[in-house]
Amino acid sequence: MQQPQSLSASEARRVALGAQGFTNVAKLRSRRPFDGALERLHVLQIDSVNVFSRSHYMPVFSRHGGYSGEQLDAHLWGSGEFTEYWAHEAAFVPVADRKLFGWRMDDFRQKHAERAGSPQLASAIADVRSRLASEGPQLVRDLETVPREKRGPWWDWSDTKQAVEMLFAWGEVVSTGREGFQRRYALAEQALAPEDLVEVDRATAQRQLVARAAQSLGVATLLDLADYHRLRTAEARAAVRALEESGELVPVTVAGWTNRAGGPEPAWIHRDARVPGRLAPNALLTPFDPVVWFRPRAERMFDFHYRIEIYTPKEKRQFGYYCLPLMVGGRLAGRIDLKADRAERALLVQAAWQEPGAPAHTAEVAADLLRQAAHWQGLDSIRVSGVGNLSLPAGLQR
């Protein structure tokens, strides 16, 4: 089917949400109900914040509903199909695609060269290599050879922590799992198959990454495509040009997508993208969901200005500490500040906000999603603070 040369703003949103897995098909249950989301996303961002749910669990919940987090962990760390790397930020990627980041590993090695060459860190790096080679996968605390109070200048990290993180960034070391959210490290050749360690030249790898980004985004600008795997704009532009020549990306004009000069912003639609007939468009999203993680795209696509306020002083926060964007009918219609009180087995709605022009049934959708979220997290009750302009029932129960 030939792709359109222009899209309305509504059609572009539908293409994007369909590409991201918000379809009725995504609601089907299977033995591994998370497969659909993982295939659509390509990268699953990891974040340490656990005030409600760790971020990598949320995109699957947003697209599939409740599922077993333990089952997902076993798949991500135990199936051999996924690994961790700096693919967007820290993220899970298919292990077969790890080699597409070899150029980034080389860039990190060059960036760290001077520091890594210092006698102190060079010794720590050599020691980590030797220990992992002889003793196998280990946590950082197992690798430490000096008292833990002796710290270096990198985020107050010890020399051992700096060494192993450099080796991870360079691709010499991989994560084989986590304990208490701390990575267990191993040498790459110990944990990965030879075919997953082959080198891919920079241009070819980046072209494949932009193609994957285009599949996950459906329709996108150059900056959208570059941000998905954090490519430099010039390199993403070269990849887009090659993919356009091959027919994988098709130029398209989207109504309302304008550049700084007021003209149409160049955009591309992936040749396999479609305007879906049906969507499953109600969801709570993590702040690190691809739908919202590139804030300029969220504003352009959904007219939704979003900034996470974790690092904002409490008195300066506008909406709340950990606000989850609320999608209603395929539009970003609000944000809800959630916290799981595990001791009291309660889901705390610390604030709930709706956007101007939010659908009339936004509160009803939000209440239903909160019930689903509480059930998913094994929480028995929902407590609503009443803060914010989205009126939820004070006695909202699961």
C-alpha positions as CSV (number, residue, x, y, z in Angstrom):
1,M,0.0,0.0,0.0
2,Q,1.4,3.4,-1.0
3,Q,2.0,5.7,1.9
4,P,0.1,9.1,2.0
5,Q,2.0,12.3,1.2
6,S,0.2,14.2,4.0
7,L,-1.4,13.4,7.3
8,S,-3.8,15.3,9.6
9,A,-2.6,15.8,13.1
10,S,-5.2,13.2,14.3
11,E,-3.9,10.7,11.7
12,A,-0.3,11.3,12.8
13,R,-1.2,10.5,16.4
14,R,-3.0,7.3,15.4
15,V,0.0,6.2,13.3
16,A,2.3,6.9,16.2
17,L,0.2,5.1,18.8
18,G,-0.4,2.2,16.5
19,A,3.4,1.9,16.0
20,Q,3.9,2.0,19.7
21,G,1.6,-0.9,20.3
22,F,-1.6,0.8,21.5
23,T,-3.9,-1.4,19.5
24,N,-6.6,-3.8,20.4
25,V,-4.2,-6.6,19.4
26,A,-1.9,-5.5,22.3
27,K,-4.6,-6.4,24.7
28,L,-4.6,-10.1,23.8
29,R,-3.1,-12.4,26.5
30,S,-0.5,-15.0,25.6
31,R,2.1,-17.1,27.4
32,R,4.4,-14.1,27.2
33,P,2.0,-11.1,27.2
34,F,4.9,-8.6,27.1
35,D,6.2,-9.7,23.7
36,G,4.1,-7.3,21.7
37,A,5.3,-4.2,23.6
38,L,8.9,-5.3,23.5
39,E,8.8,-5.8,19.8
40,R,7.2,-2.4,19.2
41,L,9.5,-0.4,21.5
42,H,12.9,-1.9,20.6
43,V,14.3,-0.2,23.7
44,L,13.0,-0.4,27.2
45,Q,14.4,2.4,29.4
46,I,15.6,1.5,32.9
47,D,15.4,4.0,35.8
48,S,16.1,3.5,39.5
49,V,13.1,5.5,40.8
50,N,10.7,3.1,42.5
51,V,8.1,5.4,44.1
52,F,5.3,3.6,42.2
53,S,6.8,1.1,39.8
54,R,10.2,0.8,38.2
55,S,10.0,2.4,34.8
56,H,10.8,-0.6,32.7
57,Y,7.7,-2.4,34.0
58,M,5.4,0.5,33.0
59,P,5.4,0.5,29.2
60,V,4.3,-3.2,29.2
61,F,1.5,-2.4,31.7
62,S,0.4,0.6,29.7
63,R,0.0,-1.5,26.6
64,H,-1.1,-4.9,28.0
65,G,-2.6,-4.3,31.4
66,G,-1.6,-6.3,34.4
67,Y,1.0,-9.0,34.1
68,S,3.7,-10.6,36.2
69,G,6.8,-8.4,36.7
70,E,8.7,-11.4,37.9
71,Q,8.0,-13.1,34.6
72,L,9.2,-10.1,32.7
73,D,12.4,-9.9,34.7
74,A,13.0,-13.6,34.1
75,H,12.6,-12.9,30.3
76,L,14.7,-9.8,30.2
77,W,17.6,-11.2,32.2
78,G,17.3,-15.0,31.8
79,S,16.1,-15.7,28.3
80,G,19.2,-14.6,26.5
81,E,17.1,-12.5,24.2
82,F,17.8,-9.1,25.8
83,T,20.8,-7.2,27.3
84,E,21.4,-3.8,28.8
85,Y,23.3,-0.9,27.2
86,W,23.2,2.8,26.7
87,A,20.7,2.6,23.9
88,H,18.6,5.7,24.8
89,E,19.5,6.1,28.4
90,A,20.2,2.9,30.2
91,A,17.9,0.4,28.5
92,F,17.2,-3.1,27.6
93,V,17.7,-3.9,23.9
94,P,17.5,-7.2,21.9
95,V,20.8,-8.9,22.4
96,A,21.1,-9.3,18.6
97,D,21.0,-5.5,18.2
98,R,23.7,-4.7,20.8
99,K,26.3,-4.8,18.1
100,L,24.6,-1.8,16.5
101,F,26.0,0.3,19.3
102,G,29.6,-0.6,18.6
103,W,30.3,2.9,17.4
104,R,29.0,4.3,20.7
105,M,31.3,2.0,22.6
106,D,34.2,3.4,20.5
107,D,33.0,6.9,21.3
108,F,32.9,6.2,25.0
109,R,36.4,4.7,24.9
110,Q,37.8,7.8,23.3
111,K,35.9,10.1,25.7
112,H,37.3,8.2,28.7
113,A,40.8,7.7,27.3
114,E,42.6,10.3,29.4
115,R,40.9,9.4,32.7
116,A,41.2,5.7,32.0
117,G,44.9,6.1,31.4
118,S,45.7,7.5,34.8
119,P,47.7,5.1,36.9
120,Q,45.0,4.7,39.6
121,L,42.2,3.9,37.2
122,A,44.3,1.9,34.8
123,S,45.2,-0.4,37.7
124,A,41.5,-0.7,38.7
125,I,40.5,-1.5,35.1
126,A,43.1,-4.2,34.8
127,D,42.0,-5.7,38.2
128,V,38.3,-5.8,37.1
129,R,39.2,-7.5,33.9
130,S,41.3,-10.1,35.7
131,R,38.8,-10.7,38.4
132,L,35.9,-11.2,36.0
133,A,38.0,-13.5,33.8
134,S,39.0,-15.7,36.6
135,E,36.0,-15.6,38.9
136,G,33.0,-14.9,36.6
137,P,30.0,-12.5,37.0
138,Q,30.1,-10.3,40.1
139,L,28.5,-7.3,41.7
140,V,30.6,-4.2,42.2
141,R,30.8,-4.8,46.0
142,D,32.3,-8.2,45.2
143,L,35.0,-6.5,43.0
144,E,35.9,-3.8,45.5
145,T,39.5,-4.2,46.8
146,V,39.7,-1.0,48.9
147,P,37.5,0.2,51.8
148,R,34.2,1.5,50.4
149,E,34.6,4.9,52.0
150,K,37.5,5.7,49.5
151,R,35.6,7.4,46.7
152,G,36.6,9.0,43.4
153,P,35.2,12.1,41.7
154,W,32.8,10.4,39.3
155,W,29.4,10.8,41.1
156,D,31.4,9.9,44.3
157,W,32.1,6.4,42.8
158,S,35.0,4.3,43.9
159,D,37.8,3.5,41.4
160,T,36.4,0.0,41.0
161,K,32.9,1.3,40.2
162,Q,34.4,3.8,37.7
163,A,36.4,1.0,36.1
164,V,33.5,-1.4,35.7
165,E,31.2,1.3,34.3
166,M,33.8,2.4,31.8
167,L,34.2,-1.2,30.7
168,F,30.5,-1.5,30.4
169,A,30.3,1.6,28.3
170,W,33.2,0.3,26.1
171,G,31.3,-3.0,25.5
172,E,33.9,-5.2,27.2
173,V,31.6,-5.9,30.1
174,V,27.8,-6.7,30.2
175,S,25.2,-7.0,32.8
176,T,24.0,-10.6,33.5
177,G,21.3,-9.5,35.9
178,R,20.6,-7.3,38.9
179,E,20.4,-7.8,42.7
180,G,18.7,-5.0,44.5
181,F,18.9,-3.1,41.2
182,Q,22.7,-3.3,41.2
183,R,24.1,-4.8,38.1
184,R,26.0,-8.1,38.1
185,Y,28.9,-7.8,35.6
186,A,30.6,-10.3,33.3
187,L,33.0,-10.1,30.5
188,A,31.1,-9.8,27.2
189,E,32.7,-12.9,25.7
190,Q,31.6,-14.9,28.8
191,A,28.0,-13.9,28.4
192,L,27.3,-13.4,24.7
193,A,27.5,-15.6,21.7
194,P,30.2,-14.9,19.1
195,E,27.6,-13.7,16.6
196,D,26.5,-11.0,19.0
197,L,30.0,-9.6,19.3
198,V,30.7,-9.0,15.6
199,E,31.5,-5.4,14.5
200,V,29.1,-3.4,12.4
201,D,30.5,-0.3,10.7
202,R,29.2,3.0,12.0
203,A,27.1,4.1,9.0
204,T,25.4,0.7,8.6
205,A,24.7,0.4,12.3
206,Q,23.2,3.9,12.6
207,R,21.1,3.3,9.5
208,Q,19.6,0.2,11.1
209,L,19.0,2.1,14.3
210,V,17.2,4.9,12.6
211,A,15.1,2.3,10.7
212,R,14.2,0.7,14.0
213,A,13.3,4.1,15.5
214,A,11.1,4.8,12.5
215,Q,9.3,1.5,13.0
216,S,8.7,2.3,16.6
217,L,7.6,5.9,16.0
218,G,5.5,5.4,12.8
219,V,5.8,9.0,11.7
220,A,8.6,11.2,12.9
221,T,10.8,14.3,12.3
222,L,14.6,14.1,12.0
223,L,15.0,15.0,15.7
224,D,12.5,12.4,16.8
225,L,14.4,9.7,14.9
226,A,17.8,10.9,16.2
227,D,16.6,11.0,19.8
228,Y,15.2,7.5,19.9
229,H,18.7,6.0,20.1
230,R,20.5,9.3,20.9
231,L,22.3,9.8,17.6
232,R,23.9,13.0,16.6
233,T,21.6,15.0,14.3
234,A,24.1,15.0,11.4
235,E,24.5,11.2,11.6
236,A,20.8,10.7,11.8
237,R,20.3,12.9,8.8
238,A,22.7,10.8,6.7
239,A,20.9,7.6,7.8
240,V,17.5,9.2,6.9
241,R,18.8,10.2,3.5
242,A,19.9,6.6,2.8
243,L,16.6,5.1,4.1
244,E,14.6,7.5,2.0
245,E,16.6,6.5,-1.1
246,S,15.9,2.8,-0.4
247,G,12.2,3.5,0.1
248,E,12.0,2.5,3.8
249,L,11.2,6.0,4.9
250,V,8.7,8.0,2.9
251,P,8.5,11.9,3.2
252,V,5.2,13.1,4.6
253,T,3.7,16.4,5.6
254,V,1.8,16.5,8.9
255,A,-0.7,19.3,9.5
256,G,0.5,21.6,12.3
257,W,4.0,20.3,12.4
258,T,5.9,23.5,11.6
259,N,9.5,24.6,11.9
260,R,10.8,27.8,13.5
261,A,10.3,29.7,10.3
262,G,6.6,28.7,10.2
263,G,7.0,26.4,7.3
264,P,6.2,22.6,7.3
265,E,8.6,20.5,9.4
266,P,10.1,17.7,7.3
267,A,8.8,14.3,8.5
268,W,8.9,10.7,7.4
269,I,6.6,7.8,7.7
270,H,7.9,4.2,7.8
271,R,6.8,2.2,4.8
272,D,5.2,-0.4,7.1
273,A,3.3,2.2,9.2
274,R,-0.5,2.4,8.9
275,V,-3.3,4.6,10.2
276,P,-5.0,2.0,12.5
277,G,-8.7,1.6,12.4
278,R,-8.9,0.8,16.1
279,L,-6.8,1.7,19.1
280,A,-6.7,0.9,22.8
281,P,-5.9,4.5,23.7
282,N,-6.4,4.8,27.5
283,A,-3.2,4.4,29.6
284,L,-1.1,5.6,32.5
285,L,2.4,6.2,31.1
286,T,5.8,6.2,32.8
287,P,7.7,9.5,32.3
288,F,10.2,7.4,30.4
289,D,7.8,6.0,27.9
290,P,8.7,6.6,24.2
291,V,5.4,8.4,23.8
292,V,6.6,11.2,26.0
293,W,10.4,10.8,26.6
294,F,11.3,13.2,23.8
295,R,9.5,16.3,25.2
296,P,9.4,18.3,21.9
297,R,7.6,15.4,20.2
298,A,5.1,15.1,23.0
299,E,4.3,18.8,22.7
300,R,4.1,18.7,18.9
301,M,2.1,15.5,18.7
302,F,-0.2,15.9,21.8
303,D,0.1,19.6,22.8
304,F,1.4,18.2,26.1
305,H,4.1,20.1,28.0
306,Y,5.7,17.7,30.4
307,R,8.7,17.9,32.7
308,I,9.5,15.4,35.4
309,E,9.8,17.1,38.8
310,I,11.8,14.6,40.8
311,Y,14.7,16.9,41.0
312,T,12.6,20.1,41.5
313,P,12.5,21.4,45.1
314,K,9.1,20.5,46.6
315,E,8.0,24.1,47.0
316,K,8.6,24.7,43.2
317,R,6.8,21.7,41.9
318,Q,3.8,22.4,39.8
319,F,2.2,19.0,39.5
320,G,4.0,16.5,41.8
321,Y,7.1,14.4,42.4
322,Y,6.4,11.5,40.0
323,C,3.5,12.4,37.7
324,L,2.4,9.7,35.3
325,P,1.0,11.1,32.0
326,L,-2.6,10.1,31.5
327,M,-3.7,9.1,28.0
328,V,-7.5,9.2,27.3
329,G,-8.9,8.5,23.9
330,G,-5.5,8.7,22.3
331,R,-4.8,12.2,23.8
332,L,-2.6,13.1,26.7
333,A,-5.3,14.4,28.9
334,G,-3.8,14.7,32.4
335,R,-1.1,13.6,34.9
336,I,-1.3,11.7,38.1
337,D,1.3,11.8,40.9
338,L,1.4,8.3,42.3
339,K,3.1,6.5,45.2
340,A,2.8,2.9,46.3
341,D,2.6,2.7,50.1
342,R,3.7,-1.0,50.3
343,A,3.6,-1.1,54.1
344,E,-0.1,-0.1,54.1
345,R,-0.8,-1.8,50.8
346,A,-2.3,1.4,49.4
347,L,-1.9,3.3,46.2
348,L,-1.6,7.0,47.1
349,V,-2.9,9.5,44.5
350,Q,-1.0,12.5,45.7
351,A,-2.3,14.8,43.0
352,A,-4.4,14.4,39.9
353,W,-4.5,17.0,37.1
354,Q,-6.4,17.2,33.8
355,E,-5.3,19.3,30.8
356,P,-7.4,22.0,29.3
357,G,-9.9,20.5,26.9
358,A,-9.6,17.0,28.4
359,P,-12.5,14.6,27.5
360,A,-15.5,14.7,29.7
361,H,-14.9,11.1,30.8
362,T,-11.3,11.7,31.9
363,A,-12.0,11.2,35.6
364,E,-13.9,7.9,34.8
365,V,-11.0,6.6,32.7
366,A,-8.5,7.7,35.4
367,A,-10.4,5.9,38.1
368,D,-10.5,2.7,36.1
369,L,-6.8,2.8,35.3
370,L,-6.0,3.5,38.9
371,R,-7.9,0.4,40.0
372,Q,-6.0,-1.6,37.4
373,A,-2.7,-0.2,38.6
374,A,-3.5,-1.0,42.2
375,H,-4.4,-4.5,41.4
376,W,-1.2,-5.0,39.3
377,Q,0.9,-3.8,42.2
378,G,-0.9,-5.9,44.7
379,L,-2.3,-3.0,46.6
380,D,-5.6,-3.3,48.5
381,S,-6.8,0.3,48.6
382,I,-6.6,3.7,46.8
383,R,-6.3,6.9,48.7
384,V,-7.0,10.2,46.9
385,S,-5.5,13.4,48.4
386,G,-7.8,15.7,46.4
387,V,-4.9,17.9,45.2
388,G,-5.2,19.0,41.6
389,N,-8.1,19.8,39.2
390,L,-9.1,16.3,38.2
391,S,-11.9,15.3,40.5
392,L,-11.6,11.6,41.5
393,P,-13.9,10.0,44.1
394,A,-12.4,10.4,47.5
395,G,-13.4,6.9,48.4
396,L,-12.1,5.4,45.2
397,Q,-11.7,1.7,45.7
398,R,-9.9,-0.9,43.7
